[in-house]
Amino acid sequence: MSFDLAPSEALGIVSESGSGKTTVVIIVLGLVEPDDGTVFIDSEQWSNIPEARRRSRRASMLIAHTFDPRYTVEKIIS
């Protein structure tokens, strides 16, 4: 998987259950290392920075986990 986001852009990953959406999220957050490939955030390799710096940068990441199909997009975001 590969994607680039500019500041203030959002990415939605929608697919069937068990396809790896949660795995992508925990890798991007730096909670686990990828088995293959590299994660870069702000042109910096994410896995090579100290955990304290990753922790402070995670605060700017918004993760919406589960979407209930009965909810509107407005309700999910709020």
C-alpha positions as CSV (number, residue, x, y, z in Angstrom):
1,M,0.0,0.0,0.0
2,S,1.3,3.5,-0.8
3,F,-0.3,6.9,-0.2
4,D,0.8,10.5,0.2
5,L,-1.1,13.1,2.2
6,A,-0.5,16.8,2.3
7,P,-1.0,18.7,5.5
8,S,-4.7,18.9,6.4
9,E,-5.6,16.1,3.9
10,A,-7.5,13.1,5.1
11,L,-7.5,9.5,3.9
12,G,-10.3,7.0,4.3
13,I,-9.6,3.3,3.9
14,V,-12.8,1.3,3.2
15,S,-12.8,-2.4,2.5
16,E,-14.1,-5.7,3.7
17,S,-13.5,-7.0,7.1
18,G,-10.2,-8.7,7.6
19,S,-8.5,-6.9,4.7
20,G,-5.8,-5.2,6.8
21,K,-7.2,-1.7,7.6
22,T,-6.4,-1.9,11.3
23,T,-2.9,-3.2,10.5
24,V,-2.3,-0.2,8.2
25,V,-3.4,2.2,11.0
26,I,-1.2,0.6,13.7
27,I,1.8,0.7,11.4
28,V,1.3,4.3,10.4
29,L,0.9,5.2,14.1
30,G,4.3,3.5,14.7
31,L,2.8,1.0,17.2
32,V,4.3,-1.9,15.3
33,E,7.0,-2.1,12.6
34,P,6.0,-3.2,9.1
35,D,7.2,-6.6,7.9
36,D,8.3,-5.0,4.7
37,G,8.5,-1.5,3.3
38,T,9.1,1.9,5.0
39,V,6.8,4.5,6.5
40,F,7.8,8.2,6.1
41,I,6.1,11.1,7.8
42,D,7.2,14.6,6.8
43,S,10.0,13.0,4.6
44,E,11.5,11.4,7.7
45,Q,11.6,7.6,8.2
46,W,9.1,7.0,11.0
47,S,10.7,3.9,12.5
48,N,14.1,5.5,13.0
49,I,12.9,8.3,15.3
50,P,12.8,8.0,19.1
51,E,9.5,6.9,20.6
52,A,9.1,10.2,22.5
53,R,9.0,12.1,19.2
54,R,6.6,9.6,17.6
55,R,4.3,9.9,20.7
56,S,4.2,13.7,20.4
57,R,3.5,13.6,16.7
58,R,0.6,11.0,17.1
59,A,-1.4,13.8,18.7
60,S,-1.9,15.4,15.3
61,M,-3.3,12.1,13.8
62,L,-7.0,11.5,14.0
63,I,-8.1,7.9,13.7
64,A,-11.8,7.0,13.3
65,H,-12.0,3.3,13.9
66,T,-15.4,1.8,13.3
67,F,-18.1,3.2,11.1
68,D,-21.6,2.1,12.0
69,P,-23.6,2.0,8.8
70,R,-26.6,3.5,10.6
71,Y,-24.6,6.7,11.4
72,T,-24.3,9.7,9.1
73,V,-20.8,10.9,8.2
74,E,-21.5,14.0,10.4
75,K,-22.3,11.8,13.4
76,I,-19.2,9.7,12.9
77,I,-16.9,12.7,12.7
78,S,-18.5,14.5,15.6
